[in-house]
Amino acid sequence: MKTEDVRAKSDDEIKEQLLDLHKEAFNLRFQAASGQLENTARVRAVRRDIGRLKTILNERHREAVPAS
């Protein structure tokens, strides 16, 4: 996932994608615990994607709220 692609999306789309990534992260953790996880790099990629989405949402929120 690229930052430019995320910035082109609306807040609602980002929140929906964030929810999907949280579900995927849960499933990956469950697979890892049961020994069924094949692609261990996907865990790291999902965590980074979640961080990227949260960062962009936070940036948008800070721009919308005036500094006091």
C-alpha positions in Angstrom: 0.0 0.0 0.0 1.4 3.4 -1.0 0.9 6.6 0.8 -0.4 8.4 -2.3 -3.1 5.8 -2.7 -4.2 6.2 1.0 -4.3 10.0 0.7 -6.6 9.8 -2.3 -9.2 8.0 -0.2 -11.9 9.5 2.0 -11.9 9.2 5.8 -14.7 6.6 5.7 -12.8 4.5 3.1 -9.7 4.6 5.3 -11.6 3.6 8.4 -13.2 0.7 6.6 -9.8 -0.4 5.3 -8.4 0.0 8.8 -11.1 -2.3 10.2 -10.3 -4.9 7.5 -6.6 -4.8 8.4 -7.4 -5.2 12.1 -9.4 -8.3 11.3 -6.6 -9.6 9.1 -4.0 -9.0 11.8 -6.2 -10.9 14.3 -6.4 -13.9 11.9 -2.7 -13.8 11.3 -2.0 -13.8 15.0 -4.4 -16.7 15.4 -2.6 -18.6 12.6 0.8 -17.9 14.1 -0.4 -19.2 17.5 -1.7 -22.4 16.0 1.4 -22.9 13.8 -0.5 -22.6 10.5 1.0 -19.2 9.4 3.0 -19.6 6.2 3.7 -16.0 5.2 5.3 -14.5 8.3 6.2 -11.3 6.4 2.5 -10.5 6.0 2.2 -9.8 9.8 4.8 -7.0 9.5 3.2 -5.6 6.3 -0.3 -5.5 7.9 1.1 -3.8 11.0 2.8 -1.2 8.9 -0.3 -0.6 6.8 -2.3 -0.1 10.0 0.2 2.5 11.2 0.2 4.2 7.8 -3.6 4.5 7.8 -3.7 5.8 11.4 -1.0 8.3 10.7 -2.8 9.8 7.8 -6.1 9.9 9.7 -4.3 11.7 12.5 -2.8 14.2 10.2 -6.2 15.0 8.7 -7.7 15.4 12.1 -5.0 17.8 13.3 -5.4 19.9 10.1 -9.2 20.1 10.7 -8.9 21.2 14.3 -7.4 24.6 14.8 -4.5 24.9 17.2 -5.4 26.6 20.5 
